[in-house]
Structure formats: C-alpha cells, structure tokens
Amino acid sequence: MQKESFKKHLTVGETTYTYYSLKELQEKGVGDINRLPFSIRILVENLLRNLDGKVVTEEHLKNIVNWQKKYEKPVEIPHHPARVIMQDFTGVPGVVDLAAMRDAAKKLNIDPKKVNPLVPVDLIIDHSVQIDFFGTEDAFKKNLELEYKRNKERYQLLKWAQKAFDNLRVFPPGAGIIHQVNLEYIAQVVMTKEENGETVAFPDSLVGTDSHTTMINGLGVMGWGVGGIEAEAVMLGQPYYMKIPEVIGVKLTGELPEGATTTDLVLTITQKLREYGVVEKFVEFFGEGVKKLSLPDRATIANMAPEYGATMGFFPVDEETIRFLKLTNREKSAELAEAYTKENMLFYTGKEKPEYTDVIEIDMSQVEPSLAGPSRPQDRVTLKDMKKTFIDLLNCNYNRDIDIKEITAFEDEAGKDMEIGECRIHKGKKVAKVEIDGEEVIIGDGSVVIASITSCTNTSNPSVLIGAGLLAKKAVEKGLSVKPYVKTSLAPGSRVVEGYLRKAGLLPYLEALKFHIVGFGCTTCIGNSGPLHPNIEKAIKDNDLIVSAVLSGNRNFEARIHPDVKANWLASPMLVVAYAIAGRTDIDLTNEPIGKDPNGNPVYLKDIWPSQEEIRKIINEVLSPEVFKEKYEGILDGDEFWQSLEAPSGETFDWDPNSTYIRKPPYFDNFTLEVNPPSDIKGARVLELLGDSVTTDHISPAGKIPPEYPAGKYLIEHGVKPEEFNSYGSRRGNHEVMVRGTFANVRIKNKLVAPKEGGYTLKFPEKEEMFVYDAAVKYEKEGTPLIVLAGKEYGTGSSRDWAAKGTQLLGVKAVIVKSFERIHRSNLVGMGVLPLVFKEGEGWEELGLDGSEVYEIIGIEDMYPGKELTVKATKENGETVEFKVKSRLDTVVDVEYFKNGGILPMVLRKIAQS
C-alpha cells in the first residue's frame, strides 16, 4: 500500500492544498470510515500520512482503520503529533537538553544551529507566578516583579532559547495560561507543511507537558498531556507509541437551566464519568446538546479530562469551531479548517452515527448549581447541600484518597510537593479571634480564607467571567462587601479577559470587592496562592481550624491549594465571588442571606445572580476579533521586565558555573558519532531491590529536600541555606540535584536495607549501608554496572521524566521487574536503560534472590524487539541462579534508541549524518 495513492487536492482561496483522503481509503475498501468516532478518524489520517513501511506499517494503518470497540490485548500504533506545547516548569529540562545537544554538536564541529526542534514547539511561561500581593491596583505588577526575581536563572535560559532556536516560540511571563493561549491563539485546527513542493494540509494535533493540554480538544484538536521525555521525543521528530484506545461516547441532551453554569455542568460530567470509569480511554461528545454549547463551554469540559480520568474529552469540528476561529482573529485558519474537515470526513454535522465502545447520556437540563470538594474534583456537592456537607467535614467523613497519578502529575507540573496531615474530628465548630489591620474579626471552621477566580478551566469562558462581573456589580449596588479575612484574586488565563471586562465596565465592580488582577498565569490551582495574613495562619494552626478555599480551578487536593487550608471547593467564578461575600462555606446560599445591606436588610444570592440573557447580551457587545487582535499582538515580545532581562546570546548557551538551578547535563560527555552498541552486562550489582507498585513518586526526586540527604548536602556546599532549598521540582534543570534525589524518597522501601525506609542501599561487597547516590558514585569508580530488581507495576504514577533520567545517571543499565507501567518503560528506553521482565510466575523472591548476587545479562548484542535474554546471578557461596527474561524493547524504534544510548544521542547522530 502506497500513501501516494490516497493523495487528493483542495483549493481554498488562491491556494491549492494536498491532503490524504479518508474518503479514498473507504472507497478502496481498506475500512469503513463512517463507523469510526471522529477522534479515531484523526488517528487514521495521521498514520496514513506518515505511512513509510518502516516506522508506520500497513499493518498499523489497517489496525486503526478497522478500530475495534474493545481490545482484550493492547494494540500499539506510532502516532506523530504535529507539535508540542510546554509550560515553564516541565519545559525547562527539555530546553536544557537541547542546549546540551548544541554544545555536543559544536564539540564535534557540527554547526550547532542544526540542532532545533523538528516539530513546532511553544513554551508558555505561566506556572511561576505566585499571589503575594492582592486587593490593590498594583498587585499584578508587584507579583510580576517578585516572579522575575525568584526565577531569574530559569528565565535567562528561556530568553536565550527564544532567540537561539528555530521552531521554538517562548511566550514570556504575563502572556496567559498555556492552555488558554493555545485555545485562543496558537491552535489552527488544520495545519500545513511544505513537502516536496506541495502544501500538505492535515489535522492539528499535539502533546503537551501539562495534563490539562486536553482543553484543546474543545476546539476539535487532538492532544493530551505527556511526560518530559515523551515530549522531547516528539519534539525531535520521533513517533509517540500509544495503545489504540476505546472510545466512550457521551451523548449530551437538553440545555442548561437558568441559574446553572458550565462549571456546574463540567463538575457533573466529572462525577458521572469517574463513576463509570474512563481511564486511558478517549471520551467523545455528541448529540443535540453539543450544538447548544459555545466553544468556551466545550473547552471547559475538555479541560477537566484528567479529572474524569480520560486521555481526551473530544468535541469534533463543527460550525461552532469555525465561528470561534473567526471570533479569535483566525479568519484564514477558519476557511481552511471548514473546507478541509468537510472534504475529509472530519466535520460533525450531527447526522453522523459513529460507533462507540459504550454510550453515556447526560441531560444538561438536570444540572444544578454545584461545587466539588473538599479534596477531590469528582466529589460534587449541590449548592443546597453545602451546609450539610460541612458537618461531614468536621467529622472527617469525606474521601481523602487521591489517585497516585493525579498526585504525581500535580507535583510534577506545579514544581512543589506537600504532605497531607491527618484529619482530626471536631466536636462542634471551633472559632478564633484574629486582628487584621487593627480590626478584630472572628474566623472559624468553615471560614473562607481564599476566594480565587483562577485557572484556564473557567477563565477561558466569557459566560462565567461576565457572570462574575455582573454578580459583583449587583452586590456592590446592594452595598455588600467581602469579609476582611478573605484573600481574593483574579488571575485570568489570557489578556483578552481584562480587555472584555474593562470594555463591559465590570472590572471596577470586581475590584470594589478586592478581586483585582494579580497575574495572567496558573496560580491558586497549582498551590501558588501565596501566604495568608500571618495572624490568620497562626490562628488556623493554633486552633486546628478547618478553613476553606473556593476557587474556579480543576484541582483541590488537600494541602495543595495552601498548606493550612484543609477544605478546597471548586466552583464557578460567580460562586467564588458569592462565597467571598458570605465569608463561609457552612451556609445554604439557596435559603440563607449572603449578607446584609447597609440598612440591615437581608440580601440573598438570587437577588444578585445574573440571568443567562443578561450575560449573553454583554458577551455579544464586548467580544470581537479586534479584542483578540489587540491583546495577542506582540505577545512574544514580553513586557519591560522581559525586555530588560539580561540573558546570554549566541548559538550555544553560556552556562553559569555557580547556578544551582540550571546546569549542563552530562548526557553527551563521552559521545562519539560512531554507535557503540551495548554489549552483555557483566559483574553487575543490585542498587535497589523493590517490591510491587513502586511509583514514579518513589523513584523520581520529589518532595522537600532533606538537608542531611545528598541533594541537601550538595546545595549547602554550594552556598544555599536549607530555608532556600525550594523543592526538587523547582530545581529540575540541575541534574546534580536531581540525580542525588533519585530513589531518595523518604518512603521508598529498598529491601536491601529493610526495615529501614528512605534513600539508602547496601554497597557490595562490603555490605556497607549508605545513601543510594553515594553508593552509585563508588560503583562508578570501580567500573561496576548496576541493575534494579522489582515486582509488579513498576513505575506507576504520572510520567515523571526524572524517574528515568535519574536512573540512567546513577549508572543503572537494566531494570528487571514482573511488569512495567507503560509510560515509564518507554521513558527508560528513551534514556537507553534496558527494561526486562521476568517470565510469568517468576520474580526475584520466587527465584530465591536477595540482591547480594553478582549479575550477568547475556544476549544483548544481537538485540531485536521482545528478545529473550539469559540472566546469571552468582551468590556469595558461588552458587548460580540462571533464569530467562524478556526484553521490553517492543519496537524497532525502541531497539534503535537502546543501541544509540537513548533518544538524544540517536537524534544528534542523525543530525550529523544529514
């Protein structure tokens, strides 16, 4: 099968585009496209366009064209996303690796300017702003000043990258939140590429280094969050291997009733899909209800796919997608997207009848005003039940169990880690007196101490933001105000929000209630809520108060919004303002007054709640392509802070030898252009002997840095005081810190030192107990290769790239386990570490191994996918245990990575050859 035979042409305006026709695939009898979900059709086009007989084979294409509703065994396909987006925390290691690759190229007399991302990359600096200042007009500028001061070293690297690399755009701080900028500006729905003199049109698709990348699914664009190594692989032109997913169809019917918002709808969908179970599945929305949702409504629903557990929450392209592209000043993209999707069976009219794995129906007319909490996004509570739920909270009668993947993803993306304390039952409501600015106020269990309009989930949606502005206006007109102990904030995901709120005349009313703009970035949602008033923090700790945060975000894990705030409630921006006025969550806002006017008359929520018609009228008046054009013009230039930031220039990065945040990694220290394929491993020792379900949280550097651990000692030696350590996550651009933190989680259970927990191991043959890092250094000096032995489900959790990078830098050559979590296996391969699995029914315990043996792994030299290898373990008494293992190098691409020592060396060799 040749892909050329499926080429067609399409003329839009004065340009003729080449495209790969799904209709032609169907007509030639390869498969029935009409029966496929729209999300699967995009994968079909991707494999057809990239069909080369090597990486993408005819079998791969036929597997996806003949998609099955259910798969008993996983079937993998190589997907080639068209682009990558990154936020600053998770993106810095990728830029560090590119910079190191340029240094290596220069050393080998290869033009460093040849080292660039091979697909377009957008890096948005949005995860580092913290709310230190609020409630004043200069809060935004003051927070920005502090942000630059705290992150100078990282920002200098990113500013250098902005100028140094082709195919990489860096959006400076203050541009907005990654997903909202992607939705309103970056995404084109249909992309084009010049190939052999032709302009090829194809569906936009991406991966992002942030789990809420799924927000772009609302625009009909395929995309989801991945780990750093996977993103780097795609960035360097490599395929992304994925399981063919099951697709759950969600049929939306009816429309939202008066008083309900899109936030209420997404919390309802999250609850229902969590109950059903959609993990690792695509979710695709269809039905008459979809046509009644604006594009920002769809984006809000797609954004929370990680919270309902799906890989994607996909809305196919339709007339609303095209309307939104035009509204957001992307007229040309709209024309091509409409013509292409209609021509290539990717435009949803509502008449199509795709098959789904299963169908769930949600009647939007039944949606009620809701919040979610107090510690999980799937635990929805109706507004009328909030007071009753508070009693459960005092009695610790709520669910605190959070999936490890969600926790590790949060910590990875936020660059911070927090511990959850135990829940203590309160007999009756506790209160405390607090002095704030000379005024004595009473706070207690249930008091709202944080009210934040935050997060791309909701600040991308004009209906709920205009709604919040109107509610603020009516509240101010009634003489209501916010309680003095509430820390308020407005942190929109894009500059456009400020534009239309000003144009509507609503920003002054929000500011009258102390909801001043504090920044354009990801804030409260990732724990960047900043400090509370010192007296409030003291009162909470001294009296063990259960206080609340109300935020328009997508995550509310306990102790993640603020370490002292136990109860965190997700709510619409309108309810955020309402609870800031009420000052407490132990209230039934459907029946009790929200406050009193200056004359002592009760004011109810219904008195200040805006109607859908009022909101619609203002949206139509203030939203136009001109607002988007004005706010995104010059967005890459940055403000005066960015322009005055001194950064290195030139084709290679000028590494600062004194930096403890950014260091040149050693991946290319002994690099040669010739491939030296790995040989059999001899004389290896066990660094870690582990049980089942070891997570990336255990392996990867995470949490606070203990001063007595190797990473802490390193920082102290380099002049960093323990109170300035920051988290491992914030220092992920420094391999010296990260390698010292690998296998150093205080809760990891290395059986070599049992029952002791933490980052320790036994150094053989001396049997001396020491830190894992210290042992690895000694083994390296002796020339001893290392292995890891573990049980089932090794590497569960989010895709932490340092779990694989740190493993490789410690000198681990192979990891032998009963089973791997899919993505961690892939990451190990990407770093050149050999993943091996025991035969069914075997493991290190079953084979009588205890980690004191010397190991030999035979059969590595002539490697191919799935090869069986022999392992010999020699005990101290000379007895040998011999067993077979299977290589989990699953594809020819995996083998290629392994032979080259990982993705980065392989790509550099390809660049040198070209």
VEXNU-715384 format. One line per 8 residues: number of its first residue (from 1); for each residue y, z, x of C-alpha. Coordinates in pm, whole numbers. Last residue first. Example, Ala and Ser with C-alpha at 12.3 -4.5 7.8 and 13.67 -1.06 7.14 Angstrom:
<nodes>
2) -106,714,1367; -450,780,1230
</nodes>
This chain:
<nodes>
914) 1496,741,2233; 1242,908,2462; 1481,1197,2540; 1547,1251,2169; 1171,1259,2103; 1126,1514,2384; 1403,1727,2233; 1230,1710,1893
906) 898,1830,2036; 1061,2113,2233; 1236,2241,1915; 936,2207,1682; 689,2415,1882; 505,2425,2216; 458,2048,2228; 84,2062,2161
898) 143,2303,1874; 410,2091,1708; 189,1780,1730; -108,1970,1587; 105,2083,1293; 222,1721,1238; -142,1605,1233; -199,1856,953
890) -360,2196,890; -320,2374,1222; -496,2669,1066; -765,2664,1335; -1093,2806,1210; -1261,3095,1389; -1613,3137,1528; -1752,3455,1681
882) -1882,3593,2011; -1899,3966,2083; -1969,4037,2449; -2092,4368,2601; -1943,4435,2947; -1901,4810,2890; -1522,4764,2841; -1583,4509,2566
874) -1569,4132,2608; -1444,3934,2309; -1542,3567,2303; -1373,3340,2048; -1505,2995,1960; -1297,2733,1780; -1347,2533,1460; -1089,2257,1414
866) -884,2251,1094; -649,1976,1211; -724,1844,1562; -718,2005,1908; -900,1876,2217; -770,2148,2448; -808,2448,2220; -1189,2467,2226
858) -1237,2821,2362; -1044,3141,2288; -1118,3418,2542; -1046,3782,2472; -1056,4107,2671; -1154,4399,2446; -960,4719,2363; -863,4588,2020
850) -1133,4776,1824; -1386,4505,1743; -1704,4579,1547; -1731,4230,1394; -1674,4369,1043; -1362,4551,1168; -1216,4241,1337; -1285,4027,1034
842) -1578,3839,884; -1680,3768,525; -1549,3412,532; -1493,3296,891; -1197,3447,1073; -867,3260,1057; -655,3120,1339; -280,3054,1370
834) -179,2922,1717; 182,3003,1815; 397,2696,1898; 711,2822,1723; 678,2580,1430; 310,2676,1410; 412,3039,1361; 659,2928,1093
826) 391,2735,901; 162,3040,900; 457,3250,782; 513,3004,497; 158,3007,361; 81,3381,373; -214,3392,607; -579,3492,561
818) -852,3686,743; -645,3703,1062; -633,3577,1423; -282,3528,1570; -260,3324,1889; -37,3289,2197; 166,3611,2171; 409,3631,2463
810) 667,3864,2306; 894,3559,2262; 636,3393,2035; 602,3693,1802; 982,3733,1794; 1026,3372,1683; 758,3404,1413; 882,3721,1240
802) 1230,3605,1344; 1210,3319,1094; 1178,3553,798; 1023,3359,511; 1023,3628,247; 732,3864,206; 368,3816,303; 297,3757,672
794) -76,3835,690; -240,3818,350; -578,3953,465; -658,4133,791; -501,4140,1139; -560,4065,1508; -265,3968,1732; -307,3792,2066
786) -151,3821,2411; -163,3625,2737; -176,3832,3061; 31,3697,3352; 70,4048,3501; 449,4032,3467; 403,3909,3109; 170,4200,3028
778) 432,4445,3154; 705,4287,2941; 474,4287,2635; 401,4659,2689; 772,4742,2695; 827,4539,2377; 543,4711,2191; 676,5056,2285
770) 432,5264,2491; 91,5434,2482; -108,5395,2805; -464,5275,2770; -450,5177,3141; -647,4854,3074; -460,4795,2855; -123,4895,2709
762) -165,5076,2379; 95,4993,2113; 409,5136,1953; 675,5009,1714; 614,5254,1432; 331,5461,1286; 96,5706,1461; -246,5752,1301
754) -341,5530,1477; -217,5397,1816; -436,5084,1845; -441,5068,1464; -82,4940,1465; 60,5071,1138; 413,4940,1081; 641,5194,907
746) 911,5238,1176; 934,4858,1204; 907,4768,1571; 666,4471,1548; 966,4260,1661; 1276,4472,1728; 1286,4416,2104; 1253,4042,2039
738) 1551,4063,1803; 1791,4249,2031; 1738,4017,2328; 1722,3717,2092; 2089,3763,2002; 2195,3542,1708; 2001,3778,1477; 2253,4053,1545
730) 2371,4104,1184; 2012,4114,1063; 1913,4378,1319; 2170,4604,1155; 2504,4736,1291; 2483,4911,1629; 2844,5037,1609; 2752,5400,1527
722) 2500,5385,1814; 2778,5300,2065; 2753,4957,2227; 2817,4949,2603; 2547,4704,2708; 2304,4980,2813; 2356,5132,2465; 2264,4796,2308
714) 1945,4765,2517; 1843,5125,2440; 1882,5058,2068; 1672,4741,2091; 1403,4928,2290; 1381,5216,2037; 1554,5552,2104; 1882,5444,1939
706) 1698,5343,1616; 1828,5005,1489; 1863,5018,1111; 1649,4785,905; 1461,4474,1003; 1323,4305,1315; 1037,4092,1184; 675,4205,1182
698) 685,4482,922; 933,4302,691; 733,3982,747; 463,4175,563; 125,4309,677; -91,4279,366; -421,4386,527; -482,4580,850
690) -337,4544,1199; -437,4548,1565; -124,4451,1761; -87,4356,2129; -452,4258,2181; -526,4131,2532; -602,3782,2658; -807,3705,2970
682) -840,3336,2886; -676,3109,2628; -807,2754,2635; -544,2496,2726; -212,2418,2562; -87,2060,2605; 160,2016,2891; 390,1754,2743
674) 609,1587,3001; 983,1623,2941; 972,1967,3100; 1095,2299,2959; 1060,2620,3158; 1367,2797,3013; 1379,2588,2696; 1304,2858,2436
666) 1501,3121,2630; 1772,3191,2370; 2141,3177,2475; 2301,3492,2341; 2529,3565,2043; 2578,3917,1903; 2574,4141,2214; 2825,3921,2396
658) 2899,4005,2760; 2758,3682,2910; 2975,3476,2669; 2802,3141,2625; 3027,2836,2665; 2860,2598,2421; 2786,2240,2522; 2969,1922,2415
650) 3314,2066,2468; 3527,2333,2307; 3506,2712,2315; 3678,2904,2034; 4017,3069,1988; 4080,3149,1622; 4434,3033,1531; 4311,2763,1293
642) 4057,2994,1132; 4309,3272,1069; 4577,3023,954; 4344,2891,684; 4048,2653,706; 4047,2282,791; 3719,2219,607; 3879,2280,264
634) 4149,2021,336; 4149,1909,-29; 3899,2121,-221; 4155,2315,-427; 4381,2018,-509; 4100,1778,-602; 3924,2042,-815; 4242,2121,-1010
626) 4321,1746,-1040; 3976,1671,-1189; 4077,1882,-1491; 4015,2227,-1637; 4317,2407,-1783; 4361,2291,-2143; 3998,2219,-2232; 3894,2556,-2085
618) 4171,2725,-2288; 4046,2585,-2620; 3681,2661,-2538; 3757,3031,-2473; 3947,3074,-2800; 3669,2891,-2989; 3398,3110,-2834; 3583,3415,-2967
610) 3745,3674,-2739; 3634,4042,-2748; 3935,4276,-2765; 3889,4436,-3109; 3507,4398,-3092; 3508,4630,-2788; 3668,4904,-2998; 4012,5063,-2966
602) 4065,5415,-3103; 4423,5517,-3185; 4582,5781,-2961; 4929,5629,-2962; 4893,5496,-2606; 4578,5305,-2716; 4241,5476,-2698; 3924,5370,-2520
594) 3604,5164,-2548; 3554,5319,-2892; 3192,5384,-2994; 2981,5151,-3209; 2887,4835,-3016; 3007,4990,-2691; 2728,5248,-2706; 2817,5475,-2413
586) 2632,5621,-2116; 2766,5336,-1897; 3097,5499,-1806; 3457,5413,-1722; 3528,5254,-2061; 3791,5028,-1903; 3569,4932,-1610; 3285,4890,-1862
578) 3485,4630,-2057; 3591,4440,-1744; 3228,4410,-1629; 3131,4325,-1988; 3356,4017,-1978; 3228,3920,-1631; 2875,3911,-1782; 2639,4190,-1683
570) 2401,4306,-1410; 2378,4685,-1401; 2327,4895,-1091; 2215,5257,-1117; 2161,5453,-793; 2503,5414,-629; 2531,5606,-301; 2401,5330,-71
562) 2617,5064,-243; 2493,4742,-403; 2156,4772,-228; 2084,5139,-298; 1862,5038,-594; 1813,4664,-633; 2078,4500,-849; 2058,4130,-775
554) 2200,3835,-971; 2566,3926,-996; 2827,3993,-1264; 2853,4355,-1158; 2844,4700,-1318; 2792,4983,-1068; 2676,5320,-1192; 2666,5687,-1095
546) 2363,5916,-1081; 2523,6224,-927; 2349,6435,-660; 2632,6692,-678; 2729,6700,-310; 2638,6333,-254; 2827,6192,-555; 3124,6426,-499
538) 3149,6325,-131; 3142,5952,-213; 3412,6009,-476; 3631,6207,-234; 3593,5935,32; 3709,5663,-215; 3425,5410,-226; 3335,5201,79
530) 3270,4827,79; 3101,4626,-197; 2935,4405,64; 2590,4501,-69; 2465,4148,-129; 2583,4123,-491; 2905,4311,-414; 3041,4033,-190
522) 2942,3666,-159; 3262,3479,-95; 3616,3400,-203; 3790,3731,-140; 3953,4035,-300; 4114,3863,-600; 4281,4135,-804; 4091,4301,-1089
514) 4324,4604,-1095; 4352,4605,-1479; 4703,4457,-1452; 4545,4213,-1206; 4317,4080,-1481; 4623,4042,-1702; 4819,3865,-1425; 4525,3623,-1373
506) 4526,3507,-1737; 4819,3261,-1740; 4581,2971,-1809; 4712,2789,-1499; 4661,3105,-1295; 4300,3141,-1417; 4248,2767,-1357; 4358,2772,-994
498) 4202,3107,-904; 3868,2974,-1027; 3913,2650,-830; 3921,2848,-506; 3545,2896,-540; 3278,3162,-570; 3520,3411,-720; 3552,3768,-589
490) 3733,3981,-850; 3716,4350,-771; 3740,4695,-926; 3655,5032,-772; 3653,5266,-1073; 3774,5625,-1015; 4119,5563,-1172; 3974,5452,-1510
482) 4090,5101,-1604; 4371,5061,-1856; 4421,5005,-2228; 4763,4948,-2387; 4638,4720,-2665; 4817,4424,-2501; 4640,4516,-2176; 4302,4504,-2351
474) 4382,4171,-2520; 4478,4016,-2186; 4174,4163,-2008; 3943,4020,-2276; 4114,3682,-2236; 4066,3691,-1858; 3701,3794,-1893; 3642,3507,-2137
466) 3816,3264,-1900; 3565,3390,-1646; 3269,3373,-1886; 3343,3017,-2003; 3459,2895,-1660; 3111,2937,-1508; 3092,2924,-1128; 3193,3292,-1119
458) 2871,3375,-1304; 2578,3314,-1072; 2809,3244,-776; 2852,3618,-732; 3127,3865,-825; 3330,4019,-1104; 3285,4374,-978; 3307,4710,-1150
450) 3211,4991,-912; 3241,5365,-986; 3116,5352,-1345; 3032,5708,-1450; 2678,5753,-1584; 2617,6093,-1427; 2956,6248,-1365; 3318,6187,-1280
442) 3612,6408,-1376; 3964,6328,-1260; 4230,6531,-1079; 4536,6325,-980; 4697,6354,-635; 4583,6013,-521; 4225,6077,-638; 4106,6438,-671
434) 3750,6473,-796; 3596,6716,-1043; 3219,6692,-1085; 2975,6626,-1370; 2598,6653,-1422; 2433,6538,-1745; 2134,6735,-1868; 1824,6829,-1676
426) 1838,6564,-1405; 1510,6431,-1266; 1519,6339,-897; 1450,5981,-785; 1355,5950,-419; 1584,5768,-180; 1576,5391,-134; 1647,5285,225
418) 1895,5013,307; 1896,4698,517; 2172,4460,606; 2208,4096,705; 2262,3996,342; 2031,3694,355; 1749,3862,543; 1778,4192,357
410) 1776,4021,18; 1488,3793,111; 1290,4092,243; 1350,4287,-79; 1268,3995,-308; 951,3908,-121; 843,4275,-125; 853,4279,-507
402) 1057,4569,-639; 906,4879,-795; 1184,5101,-932; 1089,5085,-1299; 1263,5337,-1520; 1189,5687,-1649; 1361,5881,-1373; 1455,6140,-1640
394) 1830,6082,-1595; 1763,5708,-1614; 1564,5740,-1935; 1866,5917,-2091; 2084,5625,-1975; 1857,5385,-2160; 1962,5543,-2491; 2330,5478,-2417
386) 2260,5118,-2312; 2063,5031,-2626; 2348,4860,-2815; 2427,4641,-2516; 2069,4516,-2501; 1873,4614,-2190; 1705,4357,-1967; 1474,4469,-1686
378) 1426,4136,-1504; 1718,4192,-1267; 1571,4515,-1128; 1739,4846,-1045; 1924,4987,-1349; 1907,4727,-1475; 1993,4420,-1678; 2278,4392,-1929
370) 2277,4236,-2272; 2475,4082,-2559; 2204,3933,-2785; 2015,3601,-2770; 1837,3505,-3093; 2033,3178,-3137; 1906,3070,-2795; 1552,3024,-2925
362) 1327,3017,-2619; 1001,2821,-2622; 751,2838,-2336; 545,2529,-2257; 246,2504,-2023; 135,2289,-1732; 382,2031,-1863; 351,1674,-1993
354) 667,1468,-2028; 780,1354,-2374; 1103,1158,-2336; 1344,1143,-2632; 1594,1395,-2493; 1783,1128,-2299; 1693,1259,-1954; 1779,1016,-1674
346) 1524,988,-1388; 1334,676,-1495; 1479,461,-1212; 1738,247,-1394; 1889,535,-1589; 1895,755,-1277; 2059,479,-1068; 2332,375,-1313
338) 2436,731,-1402; 2425,861,-1045; 2616,557,-912; 2899,597,-1163; 2914,975,-1126; 2927,954,-746; 3230,725,-776; 3405,966,-1016
330) 3349,1279,-806; 3669,1469,-898; 3499,1777,-1050; 3546,1654,-1408; 3378,1323,-1322; 3074,1494,-1172; 3067,1726,-1475; 3061,1435,-1722
322) 2774,1271,-1531; 2566,1590,-1543; 2649,1627,-1916; 2522,1270,-1981; 2181,1356,-1836; 2022,1450,-1503; 1719,1677,-1534; 1762,2057,-1551
314) 1538,2245,-1305; 1479,2616,-1254; 1309,2592,-914; 1059,2784,-699; 1016,3027,-988; 1017,3408,-976; 1246,3494,-1266; 1485,3649,-1014
306) 1439,3364,-766; 1523,3116,-1048; 1852,3303,-1110; 2079,3017,-1004; 1914,2770,-1241; 2035,2968,-1545; 2394,2994,-1414; 2383,2625,-1314
298) 2281,2530,-1669; 2578,2718,-1815; 2803,2553,-1551; 2672,2215,-1678; 2756,2293,-2038; 2464,2384,-2262; 2422,2225,-2606; 2211,1936,-2472
290) 1967,2189,-2327; 1919,2339,-2674; 1776,2010,-2805; 1476,2040,-2575; 1412,2055,-2201; 1419,2297,-1907; 1187,2256,-1608; 1036,2554,-1425
282) 862,2472,-1097; 589,2714,-998; 553,2940,-693; 580,3249,-920; 612,3158,-1290; 463,3466,-1456; 496,3509,-1837; 668,3850,-1826
274) 897,3731,-1549; 973,3417,-1753; 1073,3624,-2056; 1294,3872,-1863; 1467,3602,-1661; 1527,3391,-1973; 1689,3690,-2148; 1905,3767,-1843
266) 2003,3398,-1831; 2103,3400,-2200; 2309,3720,-2176; 2491,3569,-1878; 2549,3251,-2082; 2739,3465,-2329; 2672,3621,-2670; 2951,3732,-2907
258) 2918,3436,-3143; 2562,3302,-3137; 2425,3088,-2853; 2262,2767,-2969; 1931,2665,-3121; 1632,2550,-2914; 1544,2559,-2544; 1199,2438,-2445
250) 1093,2578,-2109; 835,2350,-1945; 626,2517,-1675; 548,2282,-1386; 252,2347,-1154; 346,2274,-799; 209,2032,-540; 195,2265,-240
242) 466,2208,17; 499,2067,367; 861,2006,470; 875,1697,689; 1069,1689,1018; 1409,1525,1064; 1570,1792,1284; 1749,1956,990
234) 1414,1964,807; 1259,2158,1097; 1565,2384,1125; 1539,2468,753; 1171,2554,792; 1252,2776,1091; 1535,2951,905; 1340,3035,592
226) 1355,2840,266; 1563,2842,-53; 1534,2574,-319; 1647,2222,-399; 1604,1926,-633; 1934,1809,-782; 1969,1771,-1161; 2305,1950,-1160
218) 2154,2277,-1284; 1901,2248,-1000; 2200,2315,-769; 2172,2686,-850; 1830,2677,-683; 2001,2746,-347; 1984,3106,-473; 1720,3195,-209
210) 1950,3128,85; 1871,2917,390; 1892,2599,185; 1662,2305,120; 1789,1978,-18; 1751,1686,-253; 1986,1406,-366; 1797,1126,-539
202) 1791,789,-360; 2014,488,-293; 1947,265,9; 2238,62,148; 2075,-222,342; 2139,-349,696; 1821,-200,835; 1889,135,670
194) 2231,268,566; 2191,581,353; 2296,672,2; 2276,988,-206; 2238,1036,-581; 2325,1377,-732; 2642,1391,-510; 2626,1755,-405
186) 2904,1883,-175; 3194,1959,-412; 3143,2162,-728; 2774,2253,-705; 2752,2288,-327; 3079,2485,-319; 2932,2709,-592; 2610,2755,-400
178) 2771,2841,-65; 3029,3082,-206; 3396,2991,-155; 3625,2842,108; 3754,3184,223; 3573,3175,556; 3548,2827,713; 3325,2548,577
170) 3128,2405,871; 3008,2046,850; 2718,1923,1061; 2614,1554,1082; 2780,1514,1422; 2804,1829,1630; 3072,1967,1865; 3371,2015,1634
162) 3222,2242,1367; 2978,2382,1626; 3266,2531,1828; 3402,2690,1509; 3055,2829,1436; 3022,2985,1782; 3371,3136,1760; 3286,3266,1412
154) 2983,3459,1541; 3186,3624,1817; 3481,3708,1588; 3277,3863,1308; 3432,4207,1267; 3792,4100,1339; 3765,3787,1127; 3633,3988,830
146) 3903,4252,878; 4177,3990,848; 4003,3840,542; 3988,4178,370; 4362,4227,434; 4446,3879,299; 4245,3926,-20; 4376,4279,-84
138) 4742,4168,-52; 4806,4166,-427; 4655,4510,-478; 4352,4656,-660; 4110,4616,-371; 4076,4663,6; 3752,4722,198; 3562,4464,-7
130) 3348,4296,258; 3348,3929,358; 3051,3828,572; 2832,3617,344; 3059,3317,282; 3073,3097,591; 2937,2770,447; 2716,2558,671
122) 2659,2201,553; 2389,1996,725; 2337,1620,694; 1997,1501,824; 1919,1432,1190; 2105,1744,1311; 2257,1665,1649; 2139,1646,2009
114) 2250,1304,2137; 2584,1458,2238; 2395,1645,2511; 2351,1313,2702; 2020,1360,2882; 2051,1459,3248; 1762,1709,3219; 1999,2009,3247
106) 2225,1845,2987; 1936,1819,2741; 1843,2184,2794; 2201,2294,2726; 2206,2080,2411; 1883,2243,2292; 2037,2587,2346; 2331,2486,2124
98) 2091,2359,1857; 1902,2692,1872; 2224,2894,1840; 2327,2678,1542; 1996,2753,1369; 2024,3124,1455; 2374,3131,1292; 2260,2978,961
90) 2093,3284,804; 2405,3496,826; 2654,3209,791; 2515,3039,483; 2313,2722,523; 2273,2393,339; 2026,2122,438; 1999,1751,351
82) 1780,1472,217; 1465,1680,176; 1157,1502,317; 846,1628,133; 504,1620,300; 236,1694,37; -16,1975,4; -293,2019,-253
74) -377,2384,-327; -717,2449,-490; -775,2500,-864; -467,2293,-942; -330,2277,-1296; -121,2024,-1488; -228,1749,-1249; 9,1502,-1083
66) -127,1149,-1055; 187,1019,-884; 175,1326,-655; -181,1275,-535; -138,897,-518; 154,938,-279; -30,1180,-52; -334,949,-49
58) -115,653,46; -2,852,348; 321,1028,439; 311,1149,801; 113,850,923; 85,569,665; 464,533,656; 557,623,296
50) 903,785,312; 1049,604,7; 726,650,-193; 703,1018,-97; 1059,1089,-210; 1027,879,-527; 717,1077,-630; 892,1407,-550
42) 1180,1310,-783; 926,1218,-1054; 776,1567,-1019; 1110,1726,-1115; 1138,1489,-1412; 802,1607,-1554; 543,1326,-1542; 391,1156,-1845
34) 625,855,-1825; 533,795,-1459; 179,681,-1542; 14,601,-1209; -50,336,-943; -91,69,-1213; 149,-190,-1071; 376,-136,-1373
26) 394,236,-1305; 488,198,-939; 738,-72,-1041; 902,166,-1288; 924,425,-1011; 1132,177,-813; 1240,239,-456; 1611,163,-424
18) 1837,-92,-258; 2204,-77,-352; 2454,-354,-419; 2819,-252,-405; 3111,-405,-597; 3090,-179,-900; 2727,-68,-920; 2468,-332,-832
10) 2101,-233,-827; 1822,-377,-616; 1448,-317,-612; 1192,-215,-350; 838,-134,-462; 666,-400,-245; 849,-260,57; 655,68,23
2) 337,-104,143; 0,0,0
</nodes>
